[in-house]
Structure formats: structure tokens, C-alpha cells
């Protein structure tokens, strides 16, 4: 089973999983991807893109500390 998502208390549940993996990508890759998708309008405005960048800078380090495995999501 694969569980995907981010919630404030997720660290409390890590011991229930065999693996915890962070899939990360550079901000420019994330912005490019969300601005080109056709099934969801989120990420097209400058304000939304700034919000995405802020989350990457503030939340990703916390996720990285709890994930012993990291995959490069910047690759196609």
C-alpha cells in the first residue's frame, strides 16, 4: 500500500510503515509542472507559485528529516 499526503501530525504514524519516502523536486520544476497541467488550475498565478515556493522552503526540510529515503522527482 502507498499512502501519499502531508499532515501536521504525520510523524506520529511513521512507525506503522515499512518505508517513509520523500519525493522532492526543485521549485522551478514544480512551478513548471503545475502551470502546464490541464486538470487543476492551482499554480498558475504568481501568488500561488509564491505559495508553492514558500511551502518547499519551509515544509520540505521537515519532511526530509522524517524520511530516510528520498527520490528525485525532478526527473521526467
PyMOL Python script that loads the backbone (N, CA, C, O; Angstrom):
from pymol import cmd

cmd.read_pdbstr("""\
ATOM      1  N   UNK A   1       0.835  -1.149   0.000  1.00  0.00           N
ATOM      2  CA  UNK A   1       0.000   0.000   0.000  1.00  0.00           C
ATOM      3  C   UNK A   1       0.894   1.230   0.000  1.00  0.00           C
ATOM      4  O   UNK A   1       1.943   1.251   0.643  1.00  0.00           O
ATOM      5  N   UNK A   2       0.472   2.237  -0.717  1.00  0.00           N
ATOM      6  CA  UNK A   2       1.169   3.520  -0.746  1.00  0.00           C
ATOM      7  C   UNK A   2       0.220   4.576  -0.214  1.00  0.00           C
ATOM      8  O   UNK A   2      -0.928   4.667  -0.650  1.00  0.00           O
ATOM      9  N   UNK A   3       0.704   5.376   0.732  1.00  0.00           N
ATOM     10  CA  UNK A   3      -0.068   6.475   1.290  1.00  0.00           C
ATOM     11  C   UNK A   3       0.670   7.752   0.925  1.00  0.00           C
ATOM     12  O   UNK A   3       1.877   7.867   1.135  1.00  0.00           O
ATOM     13  N   UNK A   4      -0.063   8.704   0.380  1.00  0.00           N
ATOM     14  CA  UNK A   4       0.546   9.954  -0.037  1.00  0.00           C
ATOM     15  C   UNK A   4      -0.198  11.105   0.612  1.00  0.00           C
ATOM     16  O   UNK A   4      -1.426  11.095   0.693  1.00  0.00           O
ATOM     17  N   UNK A   5       0.547  12.092   1.071  1.00  0.00           N
ATOM     18  CA  UNK A   5      -0.084  13.262   1.660  1.00  0.00           C
ATOM     19  C   UNK A   5       0.814  13.882   2.705  1.00  0.00           C
ATOM     20  O   UNK A   5       1.878  13.358   3.033  1.00  0.00           O
ATOM     21  N   UNK A   6       0.365  15.000   3.217  1.00  0.00           N
ATOM     22  CA  UNK A   6       1.118  15.699   4.242  1.00  0.00           C
ATOM     23  C   UNK A   6       0.135  16.276   5.253  1.00  0.00           C
ATOM     24  O   UNK A   6      -0.775  17.022   4.890  1.00  0.00           O
ATOM     25  N   UNK A   7       0.321  15.932   6.504  1.00  0.00           N
ATOM     26  CA  UNK A   7      -0.469  16.489   7.593  1.00  0.00           C
ATOM     27  C   UNK A   7       0.470  16.811   8.751  1.00  0.00           C
ATOM     28  O   UNK A   7       1.560  16.249   8.856  1.00  0.00           O
ATOM     29  N   UNK A   8       0.041  17.704   9.602  1.00  0.00           N
ATOM     30  CA  UNK A   8       0.891  18.198  10.678  1.00  0.00           C
ATOM     31  C   UNK A   8       1.385  17.099  11.620  1.00  0.00           C
ATOM     32  O   UNK A   8       2.512  17.175  12.109  1.00  0.00           O
ATOM     33  N   UNK A   9       0.572  16.091  11.881  1.00  0.00           N
ATOM     34  CA  UNK A   9       0.938  15.060  12.865  1.00  0.00           C
ATOM     35  C   UNK A   9       1.418  13.762  12.219  1.00  0.00           C
ATOM     36  O   UNK A   9       1.410  12.723  12.878  1.00  0.00           O
ATOM     37  N   UNK A  10       1.828  13.788  10.975  1.00  0.00           N
ATOM     38  CA  UNK A  10       2.155  12.539  10.280  1.00  0.00           C
ATOM     39  C   UNK A  10       3.312  11.780  10.920  1.00  0.00           C
ATOM     40  O   UNK A  10       3.359  10.555  10.813  1.00  0.00           O
ATOM     41  N   UNK A  11       4.224  12.446  11.567  1.00  0.00           N
ATOM     42  CA  UNK A  11       5.345  11.775  12.207  1.00  0.00           C
ATOM     43  C   UNK A  11       4.916  10.767  13.259  1.00  0.00           C
ATOM     44  O   UNK A  11       5.642   9.816  13.548  1.00  0.00           O
ATOM     45  N   UNK A  12       3.732  10.977  13.833  1.00  0.00           N
ATOM     46  CA  UNK A  12       3.221  10.035  14.841  1.00  0.00           C
ATOM     47  C   UNK A  12       2.927   8.666  14.248  1.00  0.00           C
ATOM     48  O   UNK A  12       2.832   7.688  14.990  1.00  0.00           O
ATOM     49  N   UNK A  13       2.782   8.570  12.932  1.00  0.00           N
ATOM     50  CA  UNK A  13       2.379   7.332  12.291  1.00  0.00           C
ATOM     51  C   UNK A  13       3.510   6.642  11.526  1.00  0.00           C
ATOM     52  O   UNK A  13       3.306   5.560  10.976  1.00  0.00           O
ATOM     53  N   UNK A  14       4.675   7.240  11.485  1.00  0.00           N
ATOM     54  CA  UNK A  14       5.777   6.681  10.695  1.00  0.00           C
ATOM     55  C   UNK A  14       6.136   5.257  11.106  1.00  0.00           C
ATOM     56  O   UNK A  14       6.539   4.449  10.269  1.00  0.00           O
ATOM     57  N   UNK A  15       5.989   4.952  12.386  1.00  0.00           N
ATOM     58  CA  UNK A  15       6.371   3.612  12.839  1.00  0.00           C
ATOM     59  C   UNK A  15       5.433   2.524  12.312  1.00  0.00           C
ATOM     60  O   UNK A  15       5.720   1.338  12.471  1.00  0.00           O
ATOM     61  N   UNK A  16       4.342   2.902  11.703  1.00  0.00           N
ATOM     62  CA  UNK A  16       3.393   1.935  11.146  1.00  0.00           C
ATOM     63  C   UNK A  16       3.715   1.566   9.699  1.00  0.00           C
ATOM     64  O   UNK A  16       3.048   0.719   9.106  1.00  0.00           O
ATOM     65  N   UNK A  17       4.724   2.194   9.143  1.00  0.00           N
ATOM     66  CA  UNK A  17       5.079   1.967   7.740  1.00  0.00           C
ATOM     67  C   UNK A  17       6.468   1.361   7.639  1.00  0.00           C
ATOM     68  O   UNK A  17       7.358   1.664   8.433  1.00  0.00           O
ATOM     69  N   UNK A  18       6.631   0.515   6.665  1.00  0.00           N
ATOM     70  CA  UNK A  18       7.938  -0.091   6.422  1.00  0.00           C
ATOM     71  C   UNK A  18       8.922   0.934   5.874  1.00  0.00           C
ATOM     72  O   UNK A  18      10.100   0.923   6.231  1.00  0.00           O
ATOM     73  N   UNK A  19       8.436   1.824   5.002  1.00  0.00           N
ATOM     74  CA  UNK A  19       9.288   2.858   4.407  1.00  0.00           C
ATOM     75  C   UNK A  19       8.559   4.190   4.408  1.00  0.00           C
ATOM     76  O   UNK A  19       7.352   4.255   4.175  1.00  0.00           O
ATOM     77  N   UNK A  20       9.303   5.241   4.670  1.00  0.00           N
ATOM     78  CA  UNK A  20       8.808   6.609   4.518  1.00  0.00           C
ATOM     79  C   UNK A  20       9.725   7.254   3.497  1.00  0.00           C
ATOM     80  O   UNK A  20      10.940   7.304   3.685  1.00  0.00           O
ATOM     81  N   UNK A  21       9.137   7.750   2.410  1.00  0.00           N
ATOM     82  CA  UNK A  21       9.916   8.264   1.281  1.00  0.00           C
ATOM     83  C   UNK A  21       9.469   9.682   0.966  1.00  0.00           C
ATOM     84  O   UNK A  21       8.273   9.964   0.883  1.00  0.00           O
ATOM     85  N   UNK A  22      10.426  10.559   0.794  1.00  0.00           N
ATOM     86  CA  UNK A  22      10.153  11.920   0.324  1.00  0.00           C
ATOM     87  C   UNK A  22      10.447  11.965  -1.169  1.00  0.00           C
ATOM     88  O   UNK A  22      11.532  11.582  -1.607  1.00  0.00           O
ATOM     89  N   UNK A  23       9.484  12.432  -1.939  1.00  0.00           N
ATOM     90  CA  UNK A  23       9.702  12.669  -3.365  1.00  0.00           C
ATOM     91  C   UNK A  23       9.833  14.177  -3.512  1.00  0.00           C
ATOM     92  O   UNK A  23       8.874  14.912  -3.278  1.00  0.00           O
ATOM     93  N   UNK A  24      11.007  14.636  -3.897  1.00  0.00           N
ATOM     94  CA  UNK A  24      11.262  16.073  -3.981  1.00  0.00           C
ATOM     95  C   UNK A  24      11.641  16.470  -5.402  1.00  0.00           C
ATOM     96  O   UNK A  24      12.073  15.646  -6.208  1.00  0.00           O
ATOM     97  N   UNK A  25      11.467  17.753  -5.684  1.00  0.00           N
ATOM     98  CA  UNK A  25      11.849  18.311  -6.978  1.00  0.00           C
ATOM     99  C   UNK A  25      12.186  19.774  -6.760  1.00  0.00           C
ATOM    100  O   UNK A  25      11.648  20.401  -5.848  1.00  0.00           O
ATOM    101  N   UNK A  26      13.065  20.326  -7.578  1.00  0.00           N
ATOM    102  CA  UNK A  26      13.391  21.748  -7.466  1.00  0.00           C
ATOM    103  C   UNK A  26      12.146  22.621  -7.698  1.00  0.00           C
ATOM    104  O   UNK A  26      11.234  22.240  -8.432  1.00  0.00           O
ATOM    105  N   UNK A  27      12.130  23.766  -7.074  1.00  0.00           N
ATOM    106  CA  UNK A  27      10.985  24.670  -7.187  1.00  0.00           C
ATOM    107  C   UNK A  27      10.655  24.979  -8.642  1.00  0.00           C
ATOM    108  O   UNK A  27       9.483  24.982  -9.019  1.00  0.00           O
ATOM    109  N   UNK A  28      11.660  25.236  -9.458  1.00  0.00           N
ATOM    110  CA  UNK A  28      11.380  25.584 -10.858  1.00  0.00           C
ATOM    111  C   UNK A  28      10.670  24.444 -11.595  1.00  0.00           C
ATOM    112  O   UNK A  28       9.820  24.695 -12.449  1.00  0.00           O
ATOM    113  N   UNK A  29      11.010  23.211 -11.271  1.00  0.00           N
ATOM    114  CA  UNK A  29      10.343  22.054 -11.886  1.00  0.00           C
ATOM    115  C   UNK A  29       8.891  21.980 -11.406  1.00  0.00           C
ATOM    116  O   UNK A  29       7.983  21.750 -12.206  1.00  0.00           O
ATOM    117  N   UNK A  30       8.674  22.172 -10.120  1.00  0.00           N
ATOM    118  CA  UNK A  30       7.320  22.125  -9.585  1.00  0.00           C
ATOM    119  C   UNK A  30       6.436  23.203 -10.213  1.00  0.00           C
ATOM    120  O   UNK A  30       5.304  22.931 -10.614  1.00  0.00           O
ATOM    121  N   UNK A  31       6.959  24.418 -10.295  1.00  0.00           N
ATOM    122  CA  UNK A  31       6.202  25.536 -10.872  1.00  0.00           C
ATOM    123  C   UNK A  31       5.878  25.258 -12.336  1.00  0.00           C
ATOM    124  O   UNK A  31       4.757  25.496 -12.785  1.00  0.00           O
ATOM    125  N   UNK A  32       6.844  24.764 -13.062  1.00  0.00           N
ATOM    126  CA  UNK A  32       6.617  24.472 -14.481  1.00  0.00           C
ATOM    127  C   UNK A  32       5.537  23.410 -14.641  1.00  0.00           C
ATOM    128  O   UNK A  32       4.696  23.511 -15.535  1.00  0.00           O
ATOM    129  N   UNK A  33       5.552  22.413 -13.797  1.00  0.00           N
ATOM    130  CA  UNK A  33       4.568  21.331 -13.897  1.00  0.00           C
ATOM    131  C   UNK A  33       3.156  21.790 -13.546  1.00  0.00           C
ATOM    132  O   UNK A  33       2.206  21.466 -14.258  1.00  0.00           O
ATOM    133  N   UNK A  34       3.012  22.535 -12.463  1.00  0.00           N
ATOM    134  CA  UNK A  34       1.664  22.964 -12.088  1.00  0.00           C
ATOM    135  C   UNK A  34       1.109  24.009 -13.052  1.00  0.00           C
ATOM    136  O   UNK A  34      -0.105  24.098 -13.233  1.00  0.00           O
ATOM    137  N   UNK A  35       1.967  24.785 -13.661  1.00  0.00           N
ATOM    138  CA  UNK A  35       1.477  25.805 -14.590  1.00  0.00           C
ATOM    139  C   UNK A  35       1.041  25.215 -15.931  1.00  0.00           C
ATOM    140  O   UNK A  35       0.291  25.855 -16.669  1.00  0.00           O
ATOM    141  N   UNK A  36       1.497  24.015 -16.255  1.00  0.00           N
ATOM    142  CA  UNK A  36       1.146  23.382 -17.537  1.00  0.00           C
ATOM    143  C   UNK A  36       0.022  22.350 -17.446  1.00  0.00           C
ATOM    144  O   UNK A  36      -0.533  21.959 -18.473  1.00  0.00           O
ATOM    145  N   UNK A  37      -0.317  21.911 -16.258  1.00  0.00           N
ATOM    146  CA  UNK A  37      -1.343  20.873 -16.161  1.00  0.00           C
ATOM    147  C   UNK A  37      -2.707  21.438 -16.558  1.00  0.00           C
ATOM    148  O   UNK A  37      -2.964  22.636 -16.439  1.00  0.00           O
ATOM    149  N   UNK A  38      -3.558  20.556 -17.026  1.00  0.00           N
ATOM    150  CA  UNK A  38      -4.872  20.975 -17.524  1.00  0.00           C
ATOM    151  C   UNK A  38      -6.020  20.524 -16.630  1.00  0.00           C
ATOM    152  O   UNK A  38      -7.160  20.933 -16.849  1.00  0.00           O
ATOM    153  N   UNK A  39      -5.750  19.700 -15.637  1.00  0.00           N
ATOM    154  CA  UNK A  39      -6.820  19.158 -14.794  1.00  0.00           C
ATOM    155  C   UNK A  39      -6.991  19.885 -13.471  1.00  0.00           C
ATOM    156  O   UNK A  39      -7.841  19.501 -12.667  1.00  0.00           O
ATOM    157  N   UNK A  40      -6.201  20.929 -13.224  1.00  0.00           N
ATOM    158  CA  UNK A  40      -6.274  21.647 -11.956  1.00  0.00           C
ATOM    159  C   UNK A  40      -5.702  23.045 -12.175  1.00  0.00           C
ATOM    160  O   UNK A  40      -4.551  23.161 -12.597  1.00  0.00           O
ATOM    161  N   UNK A  41      -6.455  24.108 -11.906  1.00  0.00           N
ATOM    162  CA  UNK A  41      -5.965  25.460 -12.166  1.00  0.00           C
ATOM    163  C   UNK A  41      -4.965  25.988 -11.125  1.00  0.00           C
ATOM    164  O   UNK A  41      -4.305  27.001 -11.357  1.00  0.00           O
ATOM    165  N   UNK A  42      -4.854  25.299  -9.976  1.00  0.00           N
ATOM    166  CA  UNK A  42      -3.950  25.795  -8.931  1.00  0.00           C
ATOM    167  C   UNK A  42      -2.507  25.799  -9.429  1.00  0.00           C
ATOM    168  O   UNK A  42      -2.027  24.818  -9.997  1.00  0.00           O
ATOM    169  N   UNK A  43      -1.829  26.916  -9.206  1.00  0.00           N
ATOM    170  CA  UNK A  43      -0.414  27.036  -9.547  1.00  0.00           C
ATOM    171  C   UNK A  43      -0.139  27.927 -10.743  1.00  0.00           C
ATOM    172  O   UNK A  43       1.012  28.073 -11.153  1.00  0.00           O
ATOM    173  N   UNK A  44      -1.158  28.512 -11.296  1.00  0.00           N
ATOM    174  CA  UNK A  44      -0.956  29.345 -12.490  1.00  0.00           C
ATOM    175  C   UNK A  44      -0.690  30.810 -12.162  1.00  0.00           C
ATOM    176  O   UNK A  44      -0.070  31.515 -12.959  1.00  0.00           O
ATOM    177  N   UNK A  45      -1.145  31.277 -11.010  1.00  0.00           N
ATOM    178  CA  UNK A  45      -0.938  32.687 -10.671  1.00  0.00           C
ATOM    179  C   UNK A  45       0.395  32.873  -9.940  1.00  0.00           C
ATOM    180  O   UNK A  45       0.940  31.936  -9.356  1.00  0.00           O
ATOM    181  N   UNK A  46       0.895  34.087  -9.989  1.00  0.00           N
ATOM    182  CA  UNK A  46       2.153  34.405  -9.294  1.00  0.00           C
ATOM    183  C   UNK A  46       2.012  34.186  -7.791  1.00  0.00           C
ATOM    184  O   UNK A  46       2.951  33.727  -7.141  1.00  0.00           O
ATOM    185  N   UNK A  47       0.850  34.510  -7.239  1.00  0.00           N
ATOM    186  CA  UNK A  47       0.625  34.333  -5.802  1.00  0.00           C
ATOM    187  C   UNK A  47       0.670  32.853  -5.416  1.00  0.00           C
ATOM    188  O   UNK A  47       1.264  32.486  -4.402  1.00  0.00           O
ATOM    189  N   UNK A  48       0.045  32.019  -6.223  1.00  0.00           N
ATOM    190  CA  UNK A  48       0.053  30.579  -5.944  1.00  0.00           C
ATOM    191  C   UNK A  48       1.451  29.996  -6.109  1.00  0.00           C
ATOM    192  O   UNK A  48       1.855  29.124  -5.340  1.00  0.00           O
ATOM    193  N   UNK A  49       2.176  30.462  -7.088  1.00  0.00           N
ATOM    194  CA  UNK A  49       3.546  29.980  -7.290  1.00  0.00           C
ATOM    195  C   UNK A  49       4.445  30.405  -6.134  1.00  0.00           C
ATOM    196  O   UNK A  49       5.326  29.651  -5.721  1.00  0.00           O
ATOM    197  N   UNK A  50       4.226  31.610  -5.609  1.00  0.00           N
ATOM    198  CA  UNK A  50       4.988  32.050  -4.429  1.00  0.00           C
ATOM    199  C   UNK A  50       4.641  31.196  -3.222  1.00  0.00           C
ATOM    200  O   UNK A  50       5.509  30.881  -2.408  1.00  0.00           O
ATOM    201  N   UNK A  51       3.367  30.819  -3.105  1.00  0.00           N
ATOM    202  CA  UNK A  51       2.941  29.949  -2.010  1.00  0.00           C
ATOM    203  C   UNK A  51       3.611  28.576  -2.111  1.00  0.00           C
ATOM    204  O   UNK A  51       4.060  28.029  -1.103  1.00  0.00           O
ATOM    205  N   UNK A  52       3.677  28.028  -3.306  1.00  0.00           N
ATOM    206  CA  UNK A  52       4.341  26.738  -3.521  1.00  0.00           C
ATOM    207  C   UNK A  52       5.815  26.839  -3.117  1.00  0.00           C
ATOM    208  O   UNK A  52       6.332  25.964  -2.422  1.00  0.00           O
ATOM    209  N   UNK A  53       6.478  27.893  -3.549  1.00  0.00           N
ATOM    210  CA  UNK A  53       7.894  28.080  -3.209  1.00  0.00           C
ATOM    211  C   UNK A  53       8.079  28.193  -1.696  1.00  0.00           C
ATOM    212  O   UNK A  53       9.033  27.651  -1.138  1.00  0.00           O
ATOM    213  N   UNK A  54       7.162  28.896  -1.042  1.00  0.00           N
ATOM    214  CA  UNK A  54       7.250  29.055   0.410  1.00  0.00           C
ATOM    215  C   UNK A  54       7.088  27.717   1.115  1.00  0.00           C
ATOM    216  O   UNK A  54       7.794  27.435   2.083  1.00  0.00           O
ATOM    217  N   UNK A  55       6.161  26.891   0.635  1.00  0.00           N
ATOM    218  CA  UNK A  55       5.985  25.560   1.229  1.00  0.00           C
ATOM    219  C   UNK A  55       7.222  24.684   1.030  1.00  0.00           C
ATOM    220  O   UNK A  55       7.622  23.954   1.936  1.00  0.00           O
ATOM    221  N   UNK A  56       7.812  24.758  -0.130  1.00  0.00           N
ATOM    222  CA  UNK A  56       9.024  23.966  -0.379  1.00  0.00           C
ATOM    223  C   UNK A  56      10.130  24.393   0.589  1.00  0.00           C
ATOM    224  O   UNK A  56      10.841  23.552   1.138  1.00  0.00           O
ATOM    225  N   UNK A  57      10.266  25.679   0.789  1.00  0.00           N
ATOM    226  CA  UNK A  57      11.335  26.172   1.661  1.00  0.00           C
ATOM    227  C   UNK A  57      11.069  25.908   3.140  1.00  0.00           C
ATOM    228  O   UNK A  57      12.007  25.675   3.903  1.00  0.00           O
ATOM    229  N   UNK A  58       9.803  25.942   3.554  1.00  0.00           N
ATOM    230  CA  UNK A  58       9.517  25.803   4.981  1.00  0.00           C
ATOM    231  C   UNK A  58       9.110  24.390   5.399  1.00  0.00           C
ATOM    232  O   UNK A  58       9.421  23.973   6.515  1.00  0.00           O
ATOM    233  N   UNK A  59       8.426  23.648   4.537  1.00  0.00           N
ATOM    234  CA  UNK A  59       7.907  22.336   4.921  1.00  0.00           C
ATOM    235  C   UNK A  59       8.820  21.196   4.479  1.00  0.00           C
ATOM    236  O   UNK A  59       8.987  20.214   5.202  1.00  0.00           O
ATOM    237  N   UNK A  60       9.408  21.327   3.298  1.00  0.00           N
ATOM    238  CA  UNK A  60      10.226  20.216   2.798  1.00  0.00           C
ATOM    239  C   UNK A  60      11.360  19.831   3.752  1.00  0.00           C
ATOM    240  O   UNK A  60      11.610  18.636   3.913  1.00  0.00           O
ATOM    241  N   UNK A  61      12.057  20.769   4.391  1.00  0.00           N
ATOM    242  CA  UNK A  61      13.100  20.332   5.345  1.00  0.00           C
ATOM    243  C   UNK A  61      12.550  19.484   6.490  1.00  0.00           C
ATOM    244  O   UNK A  61      13.221  18.565   6.959  1.00  0.00           O
ATOM    245  N   UNK A  62      11.338  19.786   6.939  1.00  0.00           N
ATOM    246  CA  UNK A  62      10.721  18.982   8.000  1.00  0.00           C
ATOM    247  C   UNK A  62      10.405  17.581   7.494  1.00  0.00           C
ATOM    248  O   UNK A  62      10.618  16.599   8.205  1.00  0.00           O
ATOM    249  N   UNK A  63       9.902  17.488   6.282  1.00  0.00           N
ATOM    250  CA  UNK A  63       9.598  16.185   5.692  1.00  0.00           C
ATOM    251  C   UNK A  63      10.875  15.377   5.474  1.00  0.00           C
ATOM    252  O   UNK A  63      10.895  14.164   5.681  1.00  0.00           O
ATOM    253  N   UNK A  64      11.919  16.046   5.064  1.00  0.00           N
ATOM    254  CA  UNK A  64      13.205  15.373   4.799  1.00  0.00           C
ATOM    255  C   UNK A  64      13.759  14.748   6.083  1.00  0.00           C
ATOM    256  O   UNK A  64      14.349  13.668   6.039  1.00  0.00           O
ATOM    257  N   UNK A  65      13.576  15.408   7.210  1.00  0.00           N
ATOM    258  CA  UNK A  65      14.075  14.865   8.480  1.00  0.00           C
ATOM    259  C   UNK A  65      13.389  13.565   8.857  1.00  0.00           C
ATOM    260  O   UNK A  65      13.996  12.712   9.504  1.00  0.00           O
ATOM    261  N   UNK A  66      12.120  13.399   8.459  1.00  0.00           N
ATOM    262  CA  UNK A  66      11.387  12.196   8.820  1.00  0.00           C
ATOM    263  C   UNK A  66      11.434  11.096   7.783  1.00  0.00           C
ATOM    264  O   UNK A  66      10.928   9.998   8.015  1.00  0.00           O
ATOM    265  N   UNK A  67      12.040  11.381   6.637  1.00  0.00           N
ATOM    266  CA  UNK A  67      12.052  10.401   5.545  1.00  0.00           C
ATOM    267  C   UNK A  67      13.478   9.936   5.283  1.00  0.00           C
ATOM    268  O   UNK A  67      14.277  10.687   4.724  1.00  0.00           O
ATOM    269  N   UNK A  68      13.809   8.715   5.675  1.00  0.00           N
ATOM    270  CA  UNK A  68      15.158   8.219   5.440  1.00  0.00           C
ATOM    271  C   UNK A  68      15.463   7.960   3.959  1.00  0.00           C
ATOM    272  O   UNK A  68      16.625   7.825   3.579  1.00  0.00           O
ATOM    273  N   UNK A  69      14.418   7.892   3.127  1.00  0.00           N
ATOM    274  CA  UNK A  69      14.608   7.684   1.702  1.00  0.00           C
ATOM    275  C   UNK A  69      14.083   8.897   0.942  1.00  0.00           C
ATOM    276  O   UNK A  69      13.035   9.446   1.283  1.00  0.00           O
ATOM    277  N   UNK A  70      14.819   9.315  -0.095  1.00  0.00           N
ATOM    278  CA  UNK A  70      14.372  10.442  -0.917  1.00  0.00           C
ATOM    279  C   UNK A  70      14.535  10.076  -2.377  1.00  0.00           C
ATOM    280  O   UNK A  70      15.569   9.560  -2.800  1.00  0.00           O
ATOM    281  N   UNK A  71      13.486  10.356  -3.140  1.00  0.00           N
ATOM    282  CA  UNK A  71      13.517  10.124  -4.593  1.00  0.00           C
ATOM    283  C   UNK A  71      13.536  11.468  -5.289  1.00  0.00           C
ATOM    284  O   UNK A  71      12.919  12.431  -4.835  1.00  0.00           O
ATOM    285  N   UNK A  72      14.264  11.519  -6.411  1.00  0.00           N
ATOM    286  CA  UNK A  72      14.372  12.732  -7.202  1.00  0.00           C
ATOM    287  C   UNK A  72      13.160  12.858  -8.112  1.00  0.00           C
ATOM    288  O   UNK A  72      13.079  12.188  -9.142  1.00  0.00           O
ATOM    289  N   UNK A  73      12.223  13.710  -7.735  1.00  0.00           N
ATOM    290  CA  UNK A  73      11.033  13.944  -8.537  1.00  0.00           C
ATOM    291  C   UNK A  73      11.266  14.943  -9.650  1.00  0.00           C
ATOM    292  O   UNK A  73      10.332  15.275 -10.379  1.00  0.00           O
ATOM    293  N   UNK A  74      12.476  15.427  -9.800  1.00  0.00           N
ATOM    294  CA  UNK A  74      12.795  16.366 -10.855  1.00  0.00           C
ATOM    295  C   UNK A  74      13.035  15.703 -12.190  1.00  0.00           C
ATOM    296  O   UNK A  74      13.084  16.365 -13.227  1.00  0.00           O
ATOM    297  N   UNK A  75      13.182  14.403 -12.160  1.00  0.00           N
ATOM    298  CA  UNK A  75      13.404  13.663 -13.413  1.00  0.00           C
ATOM    299  C   UNK A  75      12.079  13.453 -14.109  1.00  0.00           C
ATOM    300  O   UNK A  75      11.042  13.343 -13.453  1.00  0.00           O
ATOM    301  N   UNK A  76      12.100  13.395 -15.441  1.00  0.00           N
ATOM    302  CA  UNK A  76      10.842  13.179 -16.168  1.00  0.00           C
ATOM    303  C   UNK A  76      10.238  11.801 -15.850  1.00  0.00           C
ATOM    304  O   UNK A  76       9.181  11.455 -16.376  1.00  0.00           O
TER     305      UNK A  76
END
""", "prot")
cmd.dss("prot")
cmd.show_as("cartoon", "prot")
cmd.util.cbc("prot")
cmd.orient("prot")
